[in-house]
Amino acid sequence: MTRTAITALRRGRAVDPGRVLSGPLRAVGRRWLEAGEAVDLVAEGREHAVYVTAGTGTAETPGGEVPLAEGTAVTLPLGSRTTLTAAEEGLEYFHAVLAVPRGGPR
């Protein structure tokens, strides 16, 4: 018998894949930021992958501000950080959080 899980990811909903998966994926969800709203992502003890599904915005990185639009992917390896900020129309994205084994990447 499999432990397959199917979940509708509505805006703001997150899923804990650790209930079914044994790999490093620790959280997945779909998030909406209203115009001007921002969220800080910090990769300490975990890594992040973000995929923009609608709207526009920016990602503030140590190298400067990068525009975000539908179809843009942002990856944050261990030790990195960024601030995502929604533009006038808002920003929707799919967010995955991955655990990093103790001692860091192999």
Phi and psi restraints in degrees (range 20) as a CNS / XPLOR table:
assign (resid 1 and name C) (resid 2 and name N)
       (resid 2 and name CA) (resid 2 and name C) 1.0 -89.2 20.0 2
assign (resid 2 and name N) (resid 2 and name CA)
       (resid 2 and name C) (resid 3 and name N) 1.0 163.4 20.0 2
assign (resid 2 and name C) (resid 3 and name N)
       (resid 3 and name CA) (resid 3 and name C) 1.0 -111.1 20.0 2
assign (resid 3 and name N) (resid 3 and name CA)
       (resid 3 and name C) (resid 4 and name N) 1.0 35.2 20.0 2
assign (resid 3 and name C) (resid 4 and name N)
       (resid 4 and name CA) (resid 4 and name C) 1.0 -57.6 20.0 2
assign (resid 4 and name N) (resid 4 and name CA)
       (resid 4 and name C) (resid 5 and name N) 1.0 135.4 20.0 2
assign (resid 4 and name C) (resid 5 and name N)
       (resid 5 and name CA) (resid 5 and name C) 1.0 -125.1 20.0 2
assign (resid 5 and name N) (resid 5 and name CA)
       (resid 5 and name C) (resid 6 and name N) 1.0 133.5 20.0 2
assign (resid 5 and name C) (resid 6 and name N)
       (resid 6 and name CA) (resid 6 and name C) 1.0 -121.4 20.0 2
assign (resid 6 and name N) (resid 6 and name CA)
       (resid 6 and name C) (resid 7 and name N) 1.0 127.0 20.0 2
assign (resid 6 and name C) (resid 7 and name N)
       (resid 7 and name CA) (resid 7 and name C) 1.0 -135.9 20.0 2
assign (resid 7 and name N) (resid 7 and name CA)
       (resid 7 and name C) (resid 8 and name N) 1.0 134.9 20.0 2
assign (resid 7 and name C) (resid 8 and name N)
       (resid 8 and name CA) (resid 8 and name C) 1.0 -79.9 20.0 2
assign (resid 8 and name N) (resid 8 and name CA)
       (resid 8 and name C) (resid 9 and name N) 1.0 120.8 20.0 2
assign (resid 8 and name C) (resid 9 and name N)
       (resid 9 and name CA) (resid 9 and name C) 1.0 -92.9 20.0 2
assign (resid 9 and name N) (resid 9 and name CA)
       (resid 9 and name C) (resid 10 and name N) 1.0 91.5 20.0 2
assign (resid 9 and name C) (resid 10 and name N)
       (resid 10 and name CA) (resid 10 and name C) 1.0 -85.4 20.0 2
assign (resid 10 and name N) (resid 10 and name CA)
       (resid 10 and name C) (resid 11 and name N) 1.0 162.0 20.0 2
assign (resid 10 and name C) (resid 11 and name N)
       (resid 11 and name CA) (resid 11 and name C) 1.0 -51.3 20.0 2
assign (resid 11 and name N) (resid 11 and name CA)
       (resid 11 and name C) (resid 12 and name N) 1.0 132.5 20.0 2
assign (resid 11 and name C) (resid 12 and name N)
       (resid 12 and name CA) (resid 12 and name C) 1.0 83.2 20.0 2
assign (resid 12 and name N) (resid 12 and name CA)
       (resid 12 and name C) (resid 13 and name N) 1.0 -4.4 20.0 2
assign (resid 12 and name C) (resid 13 and name N)
       (resid 13 and name CA) (resid 13 and name C) 1.0 -92.7 20.0 2
assign (resid 13 and name N) (resid 13 and name CA)
       (resid 13 and name C) (resid 14 and name N) 1.0 138.7 20.0 2
assign (resid 13 and name C) (resid 14 and name N)
       (resid 14 and name CA) (resid 14 and name C) 1.0 -125.2 20.0 2
assign (resid 14 and name N) (resid 14 and name CA)
       (resid 14 and name C) (resid 15 and name N) 1.0 156.7 20.0 2
assign (resid 14 and name C) (resid 15 and name N)
       (resid 15 and name CA) (resid 15 and name C) 1.0 -126.3 20.0 2
assign (resid 15 and name N) (resid 15 and name CA)
       (resid 15 and name C) (resid 16 and name N) 1.0 142.1 20.0 2
assign (resid 15 and name C) (resid 16 and name N)
       (resid 16 and name CA) (resid 16 and name C) 1.0 -97.1 20.0 2
assign (resid 16 and name N) (resid 16 and name CA)
       (resid 16 and name C) (resid 17 and name N) 1.0 97.7 20.0 2
assign (resid 16 and name C) (resid 17 and name N)
       (resid 17 and name CA) (resid 17 and name C) 1.0 -70.7 20.0 2
assign (resid 17 and name N) (resid 17 and name CA)
       (resid 17 and name C) (resid 18 and name N) 1.0 -12.4 20.0 2
assign (resid 17 and name C) (resid 18 and name N)
       (resid 18 and name CA) (resid 18 and name C) 1.0 -62.4 20.0 2
assign (resid 18 and name N) (resid 18 and name CA)
       (resid 18 and name C) (resid 19 and name N) 1.0 -18.8 20.0 2
assign (resid 18 and name C) (resid 19 and name N)
       (resid 19 and name CA) (resid 19 and name C) 1.0 -70.4 20.0 2
assign (resid 19 and name N) (resid 19 and name CA)
       (resid 19 and name C) (resid 20 and name N) 1.0 -22.3 20.0 2
assign (resid 19 and name C) (resid 20 and name N)
       (resid 20 and name CA) (resid 20 and name C) 1.0 -121.6 20.0 2
assign (resid 20 and name N) (resid 20 and name CA)
       (resid 20 and name C) (resid 21 and name N) 1.0 -38.9 20.0 2
assign (resid 20 and name C) (resid 21 and name N)
       (resid 21 and name CA) (resid 21 and name C) 1.0 -97.6 20.0 2
assign (resid 21 and name N) (resid 21 and name CA)
       (resid 21 and name C) (resid 22 and name N) 1.0 150.2 20.0 2
assign (resid 21 and name C) (resid 22 and name N)
       (resid 22 and name CA) (resid 22 and name C) 1.0 -106.0 20.0 2
assign (resid 22 and name N) (resid 22 and name CA)
       (resid 22 and name C) (resid 23 and name N) 1.0 -2.7 20.0 2
assign (resid 22 and name C) (resid 23 and name N)
       (resid 23 and name CA) (resid 23 and name C) 1.0 -79.7 20.0 2
assign (resid 23 and name N) (resid 23 and name CA)
       (resid 23 and name C) (resid 24 and name N) 1.0 -168.1 20.0 2
assign (resid 23 and name C) (resid 24 and name N)
       (resid 24 and name CA) (resid 24 and name C) 1.0 -78.7 20.0 2
assign (resid 24 and name N) (resid 24 and name CA)
       (resid 24 and name C) (resid 25 and name N) 1.0 -7.9 20.0 2
assign (resid 24 and name C) (resid 25 and name N)
       (resid 25 and name CA) (resid 25 and name C) 1.0 -67.0 20.0 2
assign (resid 25 and name N) (resid 25 and name CA)
       (resid 25 and name C) (resid 26 and name N) 1.0 119.5 20.0 2
assign (resid 25 and name C) (resid 26 and name N)
       (resid 26 and name CA) (resid 26 and name C) 1.0 -110.9 20.0 2
assign (resid 26 and name N) (resid 26 and name CA)
       (resid 26 and name C) (resid 27 and name N) 1.0 -25.2 20.0 2
assign (resid 26 and name C) (resid 27 and name N)
       (resid 27 and name CA) (resid 27 and name C) 1.0 -157.0 20.0 2
assign (resid 27 and name N) (resid 27 and name CA)
       (resid 27 and name C) (resid 28 and name N) 1.0 142.6 20.0 2
assign (resid 27 and name C) (resid 28 and name N)
       (resid 28 and name CA) (resid 28 and name C) 1.0 -137.7 20.0 2
assign (resid 28 and name N) (resid 28 and name CA)
       (resid 28 and name C) (resid 29 and name N) 1.0 145.5 20.0 2
assign (resid 28 and name C) (resid 29 and name N)
       (resid 29 and name CA) (resid 29 and name C) 1.0 -171.3 20.0 2
assign (resid 29 and name N) (resid 29 and name CA)
       (resid 29 and name C) (resid 30 and name N) 1.0 167.4 20.0 2
assign (resid 29 and name C) (resid 30 and name N)
       (resid 30 and name CA) (resid 30 and name C) 1.0 -114.1 20.0 2
assign (resid 30 and name N) (resid 30 and name CA)
       (resid 30 and name C) (resid 31 and name N) 1.0 129.1 20.0 2
assign (resid 30 and name C) (resid 31 and name N)
       (resid 31 and name CA) (resid 31 and name C) 1.0 -128.8 20.0 2
assign (resid 31 and name N) (resid 31 and name CA)
       (resid 31 and name C) (resid 32 and name N) 1.0 145.3 20.0 2
assign (resid 31 and name C) (resid 32 and name N)
       (resid 32 and name CA) (resid 32 and name C) 1.0 -120.6 20.0 2
assign (resid 32 and name N) (resid 32 and name CA)
       (resid 32 and name C) (resid 33 and name N) 1.0 129.7 20.0 2
assign (resid 32 and name C) (resid 33 and name N)
       (resid 33 and name CA) (resid 33 and name C) 1.0 -109.2 20.0 2
assign (resid 33 and name N) (resid 33 and name CA)
       (resid 33 and name C) (resid 34 and name N) 1.0 128.8 20.0 2
assign (resid 33 and name C) (resid 34 and name N)
       (resid 34 and name CA) (resid 34 and name C) 1.0 -70.9 20.0 2
assign (resid 34 and name N) (resid 34 and name CA)
       (resid 34 and name C) (resid 35 and name N) 1.0 163.6 20.0 2
assign (resid 34 and name C) (resid 35 and name N)
       (resid 35 and name CA) (resid 35 and name C) 1.0 -49.9 20.0 2
assign (resid 35 and name N) (resid 35 and name CA)
       (resid 35 and name C) (resid 36 and name N) 1.0 127.2 20.0 2
assign (resid 35 and name C) (resid 36 and name N)
       (resid 36 and name CA) (resid 36 and name C) 1.0 81.6 20.0 2
assign (resid 36 and name N) (resid 36 and name CA)
       (resid 36 and name C) (resid 37 and name N) 1.0 -12.4 20.0 2
assign (resid 36 and name C) (resid 37 and name N)
       (resid 37 and name CA) (resid 37 and name C) 1.0 -72.4 20.0 2
assign (resid 37 and name N) (resid 37 and name CA)
       (resid 37 and name C) (resid 38 and name N) 1.0 146.0 20.0 2
assign (resid 37 and name C) (resid 38 and name N)
       (resid 38 and name CA) (resid 38 and name C) 1.0 -133.6 20.0 2
assign (resid 38 and name N) (resid 38 and name CA)
       (resid 38 and name C) (resid 39 and name N) 1.0 155.3 20.0 2
assign (resid 38 and name C) (resid 39 and name N)
       (resid 39 and name CA) (resid 39 and name C) 1.0 -140.1 20.0 2
assign (resid 39 and name N) (resid 39 and name CA)
       (resid 39 and name C) (resid 40 and name N) 1.0 136.3 20.0 2
assign (resid 39 and name C) (resid 40 and name N)
       (resid 40 and name CA) (resid 40 and name C) 1.0 -93.4 20.0 2
assign (resid 40 and name N) (resid 40 and name CA)
       (resid 40 and name C) (resid 41 and name N) 1.0 132.4 20.0 2
assign (resid 40 and name C) (resid 41 and name N)
       (resid 41 and name CA) (resid 41 and name C) 1.0 -116.2 20.0 2
assign (resid 41 and name N) (resid 41 and name CA)
       (resid 41 and name C) (resid 42 and name N) 1.0 124.8 20.0 2
assign (resid 41 and name C) (resid 42 and name N)
       (resid 42 and name CA) (resid 42 and name C) 1.0 -124.0 20.0 2
assign (resid 42 and name N) (resid 42 and name CA)
       (resid 42 and name C) (resid 43 and name N) 1.0 127.6 20.0 2
assign (resid 42 and name C) (resid 43 and name N)
       (resid 43 and name CA) (resid 43 and name C) 1.0 -97.9 20.0 2
assign (resid 43 and name N) (resid 43 and name CA)
       (resid 43 and name C) (resid 44 and name N) 1.0 73.0 20.0 2
assign (resid 43 and name C) (resid 44 and name N)
       (resid 44 and name CA) (resid 44 and name C) 1.0 -113.2 20.0 2
assign (resid 44 and name N) (resid 44 and name CA)
       (resid 44 and name C) (resid 45 and name N) 1.0 110.7 20.0 2
assign (resid 44 and name C) (resid 45 and name N)
       (resid 45 and name CA) (resid 45 and name C) 1.0 77.3 20.0 2
assign (resid 45 and name N) (resid 45 and name CA)
       (resid 45 and name C) (resid 46 and name N) 1.0 1.1 20.0 2
assign (resid 45 and name C) (resid 46 and name N)
       (resid 46 and name CA) (resid 46 and name C) 1.0 -155.9 20.0 2
assign (resid 46 and name N) (resid 46 and name CA)
       (resid 46 and name C) (resid 47 and name N) 1.0 162.3 20.0 2
assign (resid 46 and name C) (resid 47 and name N)
       (resid 47 and name CA) (resid 47 and name C) 1.0 -120.5 20.0 2
assign (resid 47 and name N) (resid 47 and name CA)
       (resid 47 and name C) (resid 48 and name N) 1.0 158.8 20.0 2
assign (resid 47 and name C) (resid 48 and name N)
       (resid 48 and name CA) (resid 48 and name C) 1.0 -127.1 20.0 2
assign (resid 48 and name N) (resid 48 and name CA)
       (resid 48 and name C) (resid 49 and name N) 1.0 145.2 20.0 2
assign (resid 48 and name C) (resid 49 and name N)
       (resid 49 and name CA) (resid 49 and name C) 1.0 -130.9 20.0 2
assign (resid 49 and name N) (resid 49 and name CA)
       (resid 49 and name C) (resid 50 and name N) 1.0 128.8 20.0 2
assign (resid 49 and name C) (resid 50 and name N)
       (resid 50 and name CA) (resid 50 and name C) 1.0 -125.5 20.0 2
assign (resid 50 and name N) (resid 50 and name CA)
       (resid 50 and name C) (resid 51 and name N) 1.0 137.8 20.0 2
assign (resid 50 and name C) (resid 51 and name N)
       (resid 51 and name CA) (resid 51 and name C) 1.0 -129.8 20.0 2
assign (resid 51 and name N) (resid 51 and name CA)
       (resid 51 and name C) (resid 52 and name N) 1.0 119.1 20.0 2
assign (resid 51 and name C) (resid 52 and name N)
       (resid 52 and name CA) (resid 52 and name C) 1.0 -75.2 20.0 2
assign (resid 52 and name N) (resid 52 and name CA)
       (resid 52 and name C) (resid 53 and name N) 1.0 124.6 20.0 2
assign (resid 52 and name C) (resid 53 and name N)
       (resid 53 and name CA) (resid 53 and name C) 1.0 -105.7 20.0 2
assign (resid 53 and name N) (resid 53 and name CA)
       (resid 53 and name C) (resid 54 and name N) 1.0 -18.4 20.0 2
assign (resid 53 and name C) (resid 54 and name N)
       (resid 54 and name CA) (resid 54 and name C) 1.0 -165.8 20.0 2
assign (resid 54 and name N) (resid 54 and name CA)
       (resid 54 and name C) (resid 55 and name N) 1.0 155.8 20.0 2
assign (resid 54 and name C) (resid 55 and name N)
       (resid 55 and name CA) (resid 55 and name C) 1.0 80.3 20.0 2
assign (resid 55 and name N) (resid 55 and name CA)
       (resid 55 and name C) (resid 56 and name N) 1.0 -169.6 20.0 2
assign (resid 55 and name C) (resid 56 and name N)
       (resid 56 and name CA) (resid 56 and name C) 1.0 -141.1 20.0 2
assign (resid 56 and name N) (resid 56 and name CA)
       (resid 56 and name C) (resid 57 and name N) 1.0 166.9 20.0 2
assign (resid 56 and name C) (resid 57 and name N)
       (resid 57 and name CA) (resid 57 and name C) 1.0 177.1 20.0 2
assign (resid 57 and name N) (resid 57 and name CA)
       (resid 57 and name C) (resid 58 and name N) 1.0 -158.0 20.0 2
assign (resid 57 and name C) (resid 58 and name N)
       (resid 58 and name CA) (resid 58 and name C) 1.0 -138.8 20.0 2
assign (resid 58 and name N) (resid 58 and name CA)
       (resid 58 and name C) (resid 59 and name N) 1.0 157.4 20.0 2
assign (resid 58 and name C) (resid 59 and name N)
       (resid 59 and name CA) (resid 59 and name C) 1.0 -119.5 20.0 2
assign (resid 59 and name N) (resid 59 and name CA)
       (resid 59 and name C) (resid 60 and name N) 1.0 119.7 20.0 2
assign (resid 59 and name C) (resid 60 and name N)
       (resid 60 and name CA) (resid 60 and name C) 1.0 -89.6 20.0 2
assign (resid 60 and name N) (resid 60 and name CA)
       (resid 60 and name C) (resid 61 and name N) 1.0 119.1 20.0 2
assign (resid 60 and name C) (resid 61 and name N)
       (resid 61 and name CA) (resid 61 and name C) 1.0 -123.8 20.0 2
assign (resid 61 and name N) (resid 61 and name CA)
       (resid 61 and name C) (resid 62 and name N) 1.0 168.5 20.0 2
assign (resid 61 and name C) (resid 62 and name N)
       (resid 62 and name CA) (resid 62 and name C) 1.0 -58.4 20.0 2
assign (resid 62 and name N) (resid 62 and name CA)
       (resid 62 and name C) (resid 63 and name N) 1.0 -25.2 20.0 2
assign (resid 62 and name C) (resid 63 and name N)
       (resid 63 and name CA) (resid 63 and name C) 1.0 -85.4 20.0 2
assign (resid 63 and name N) (resid 63 and name CA)
       (resid 63 and name C) (resid 64 and name N) 1.0 -3.8 20.0 2
assign (resid 63 and name C) (resid 64 and name N)
       (resid 64 and name CA) (resid 64 and name C) 1.0 126.0 20.0 2
assign (resid 64 and name N) (resid 64 and name CA)
       (resid 64 and name C) (resid 65 and name N) 1.0 -171.5 20.0 2
assign (resid 64 and name C) (resid 65 and name N)
       (resid 65 and name CA) (resid 65 and name C) 1.0 -91.4 20.0 2
assign (resid 65 and name N) (resid 65 and name CA)
       (resid 65 and name C) (resid 66 and name N) 1.0 133.0 20.0 2
assign (resid 65 and name C) (resid 66 and name N)
       (resid 66 and name CA) (resid 66 and name C) 1.0 -119.3 20.0 2
assign (resid 66 and name N) (resid 66 and name CA)
       (resid 66 and name C) (resid 67 and name N) 1.0 131.2 20.0 2
assign (resid 66 and name C) (resid 67 and name N)
       (resid 67 and name CA) (resid 67 and name C) 1.0 -70.8 20.0 2
assign (resid 67 and name N) (resid 67 and name CA)
       (resid 67 and name C) (resid 68 and name N) 1.0 144.8 20.0 2
assign (resid 67 and name C) (resid 68 and name N)
       (resid 68 and name CA) (resid 68 and name C) 1.0 -120.0 20.0 2
assign (resid 68 and name N) (resid 68 and name CA)
       (resid 68 and name C) (resid 69 and name N) 1.0 139.9 20.0 2
assign (resid 68 and name C) (resid 69 and name N)
       (resid 69 and name CA) (resid 69 and name C) 1.0 -149.4 20.0 2
assign (resid 69 and name N) (resid 69 and name CA)
       (resid 69 and name C) (resid 70 and name N) 1.0 169.0 20.0 2
assign (resid 69 and name C) (resid 70 and name N)
       (resid 70 and name CA) (resid 70 and name C) 1.0 -49.4 20.0 2
assign (resid 70 and name N) (resid 70 and name CA)
       (resid 70 and name C) (resid 71 and name N) 1.0 131.5 20.0 2
assign (resid 70 and name C) (resid 71 and name N)
       (resid 71 and name CA) (resid 71 and name C) 1.0 94.3 20.0 2
assign (resid 71 and name N) (resid 71 and name CA)
       (resid 71 and name C) (resid 72 and name N) 1.0 -5.0 20.0 2
assign (resid 71 and name C) (resid 72 and name N)
       (resid 72 and name CA) (resid 72 and name C) 1.0 -84.0 20.0 2
assign (resid 72 and name N) (resid 72 and name CA)
       (resid 72 and name C) (resid 73 and name N) 1.0 136.6 20.0 2
assign (resid 72 and name C) (resid 73 and name N)
       (resid 73 and name CA) (resid 73 and name C) 1.0 -111.8 20.0 2
assign (resid 73 and name N) (resid 73 and name CA)
       (resid 73 and name C) (resid 74 and name N) 1.0 142.6 20.0 2
assign (resid 73 and name C) (resid 74 and name N)
       (resid 74 and name CA) (resid 74 and name C) 1.0 -127.3 20.0 2
assign (resid 74 and name N) (resid 74 and name CA)
       (resid 74 and name C) (resid 75 and name N) 1.0 126.9 20.0 2
assign (resid 74 and name C) (resid 75 and name N)
       (resid 75 and name CA) (resid 75 and name C) 1.0 -119.3 20.0 2
assign (resid 75 and name N) (resid 75 and name CA)
       (resid 75 and name C) (resid 76 and name N) 1.0 136.6 20.0 2
assign (resid 75 and name C) (resid 76 and name N)
       (resid 76 and name CA) (resid 76 and name C) 1.0 -119.9 20.0 2
assign (resid 76 and name N) (resid 76 and name CA)
       (resid 76 and name C) (resid 77 and name N) 1.0 101.7 20.0 2
assign (resid 76 and name C) (resid 77 and name N)
       (resid 77 and name CA) (resid 77 and name C) 1.0 -73.0 20.0 2
assign (resid 77 and name N) (resid 77 and name CA)
       (resid 77 and name C) (resid 78 and name N) 1.0 166.7 20.0 2
assign (resid 77 and name C) (resid 78 and name N)
       (resid 78 and name CA) (resid 78 and name C) 1.0 -48.5 20.0 2
assign (resid 78 and name N) (resid 78 and name CA)
       (resid 78 and name C) (resid 79 and name N) 1.0 132.0 20.0 2
assign (resid 78 and name C) (resid 79 and name N)
       (resid 79 and name CA) (resid 79 and name C) 1.0 89.9 20.0 2
assign (resid 79 and name N) (resid 79 and name CA)
       (resid 79 and name C) (resid 80 and name N) 1.0 -0.3 20.0 2
assign (resid 79 and name C) (resid 80 and name N)
       (resid 80 and name CA) (resid 80 and name C) 1.0 -104.5 20.0 2
assign (resid 80 and name N) (resid 80 and name CA)
       (resid 80 and name C) (resid 81 and name N) 1.0 171.3 20.0 2
assign (resid 80 and name C) (resid 81 and name N)
       (resid 81 and name CA) (resid 81 and name C) 1.0 -154.2 20.0 2
assign (resid 81 and name N) (resid 81 and name CA)
       (resid 81 and name C) (resid 82 and name N) 1.0 156.6 20.0 2
assign (resid 81 and name C) (resid 82 and name N)
       (resid 82 and name CA) (resid 82 and name C) 1.0 -156.3 20.0 2
assign (resid 82 and name N) (resid 82 and name CA)
       (resid 82 and name C) (resid 83 and name N) 1.0 159.2 20.0 2
assign (resid 82 and name C) (resid 83 and name N)
       (resid 83 and name CA) (resid 83 and name C) 1.0 -118.3 20.0 2
assign (resid 83 and name N) (resid 83 and name CA)
       (resid 83 and name C) (resid 84 and name N) 1.0 121.9 20.0 2
assign (resid 83 and name C) (resid 84 and name N)
       (resid 84 and name CA) (resid 84 and name C) 1.0 -93.3 20.0 2
assign (resid 84 and name N) (resid 84 and name CA)
       (resid 84 and name C) (resid 85 and name N) 1.0 131.6 20.0 2
assign (resid 84 and name C) (resid 85 and name N)
       (resid 85 and name CA) (resid 85 and name C) 1.0 -130.0 20.0 2
assign (resid 85 and name N) (resid 85 and name CA)
       (resid 85 and name C) (resid 86 and name N) 1.0 130.6 20.0 2
assign (resid 85 and name C) (resid 86 and name N)
       (resid 86 and name CA) (resid 86 and name C) 1.0 -79.1 20.0 2
assign (resid 86 and name N) (resid 86 and name CA)
       (resid 86 and name C) (resid 87 and name N) 1.0 141.2 20.0 2
assign (resid 86 and name C) (resid 87 and name N)
       (resid 87 and name CA) (resid 87 and name C) 1.0 -83.0 20.0 2
assign (resid 87 and name N) (resid 87 and name CA)
       (resid 87 and name C) (resid 88 and name N) 1.0 -168.4 20.0 2
assign (resid 87 and name C) (resid 88 and name N)
       (resid 88 and name CA) (resid 88 and name C) 1.0 -52.8 20.0 2
assign (resid 88 and name N) (resid 88 and name CA)
       (resid 88 and name C) (resid 89 and name N) 1.0 -38.6 20.0 2
assign (resid 88 and name C) (resid 89 and name N)
       (resid 89 and name CA) (resid 89 and name C) 1.0 -87.6 20.0 2
assign (resid 89 and name N) (resid 89 and name CA)
       (resid 89 and name C) (resid 90 and name N) 1.0 -1.3 20.0 2
assign (resid 89 and name C) (resid 90 and name N)
       (resid 90 and name CA) (resid 90 and name C) 1.0 89.3 20.0 2
assign (resid 90 and name N) (resid 90 and name CA)
       (resid 90 and name C) (resid 91 and name N) 1.0 175.8 20.0 2
assign (resid 90 and name C) (resid 91 and name N)
       (resid 91 and name CA) (resid 91 and name C) 1.0 -145.6 20.0 2
assign (resid 91 and name N) (resid 91 and name CA)
       (resid 91 and name C) (resid 92 and name N) 1.0 126.2 20.0 2
assign (resid 91 and name C) (resid 92 and name N)
       (resid 92 and name CA) (resid 92 and name C) 1.0 -114.4 20.0 2
assign (resid 92 and name N) (resid 92 and name CA)
       (resid 92 and name C) (resid 93 and name N) 1.0 138.2 20.0 2
assign (resid 92 and name C) (resid 93 and name N)
       (resid 93 and name CA) (resid 93 and name C) 1.0 -148.6 20.0 2
assign (resid 93 and name N) (resid 93 and name CA)
       (resid 93 and name C) (resid 94 and name N) 1.0 155.7 20.0 2
assign (resid 93 and name C) (resid 94 and name N)
       (resid 94 and name CA) (resid 94 and name C) 1.0 -98.3 20.0 2
assign (resid 94 and name N) (resid 94 and name CA)
       (resid 94 and name C) (resid 95 and name N) 1.0 131.2 20.0 2
assign (resid 94 and name C) (resid 95 and name N)
       (resid 95 and name CA) (resid 95 and name C) 1.0 -125.4 20.0 2
assign (resid 95 and name N) (resid 95 and name CA)
       (resid 95 and name C) (resid 96 and name N) 1.0 127.1 20.0 2
assign (resid 95 and name C) (resid 96 and name N)
       (resid 96 and name CA) (resid 96 and name C) 1.0 -118.6 20.0 2
assign (resid 96 and name N) (resid 96 and name CA)
       (resid 96 and name C) (resid 97 and name N) 1.0 136.1 20.0 2
assign (resid 96 and name C) (resid 97 and name N)
       (resid 97 and name CA) (resid 97 and name C) 1.0 -114.6 20.0 2
assign (resid 97 and name N) (resid 97 and name CA)
       (resid 97 and name C) (resid 98 and name N) 1.0 128.7 20.0 2
assign (resid 97 and name C) (resid 98 and name N)
       (resid 98 and name CA) (resid 98 and name C) 1.0 -117.4 20.0 2
assign (resid 98 and name N) (resid 98 and name CA)
       (resid 98 and name C) (resid 99 and name N) 1.0 133.4 20.0 2
assign (resid 98 and name C) (resid 99 and name N)
       (resid 99 and name CA) (resid 99 and name C) 1.0 -73.8 20.0 2
assign (resid 99 and name N) (resid 99 and name CA)
       (resid 99 and name C) (resid 100 and name N) 1.0 147.3 20.0 2
assign (resid 99 and name C) (resid 100 and name N)
       (resid 100 and name CA) (resid 100 and name C) 1.0 -112.6 20.0 2
assign (resid 100 and name N) (resid 100 and name CA)
       (resid 100 and name C) (resid 101 and name N) 1.0 127.8 20.0 2
assign (resid 100 and name C) (resid 101 and name N)
       (resid 101 and name CA) (resid 101 and name C) 1.0 -58.8 20.0 2
assign (resid 101 and name N) (resid 101 and name CA)
       (resid 101 and name C) (resid 102 and name N) 1.0 150.1 20.0 2
assign (resid 101 and name C) (resid 102 and name N)
       (resid 102 and name CA) (resid 102 and name C) 1.0 -54.3 20.0 2
assign (resid 102 and name N) (resid 102 and name CA)
       (resid 102 and name C) (resid 103 and name N) 1.0 140.0 20.0 2
assign (resid 102 and name C) (resid 103 and name N)
       (resid 103 and name CA) (resid 103 and name C) 1.0 90.7 20.0 2
assign (resid 103 and name N) (resid 103 and name CA)
       (resid 103 and name C) (resid 104 and name N) 1.0 -3.2 20.0 2
assign (resid 103 and name C) (resid 104 and name N)
       (resid 104 and name CA) (resid 104 and name C) 1.0 85.1 20.0 2
assign (resid 104 and name N) (resid 104 and name CA)
       (resid 104 and name C) (resid 105 and name N) 1.0 -172.3 20.0 2
assign (resid 104 and name C) (resid 105 and name N)
       (resid 105 and name CA) (resid 105 and name C) 1.0 -65.0 20.0 2
assign (resid 105 and name N) (resid 105 and name CA)
       (resid 105 and name C) (resid 106 and name N) 1.0 153.0 20.0 2
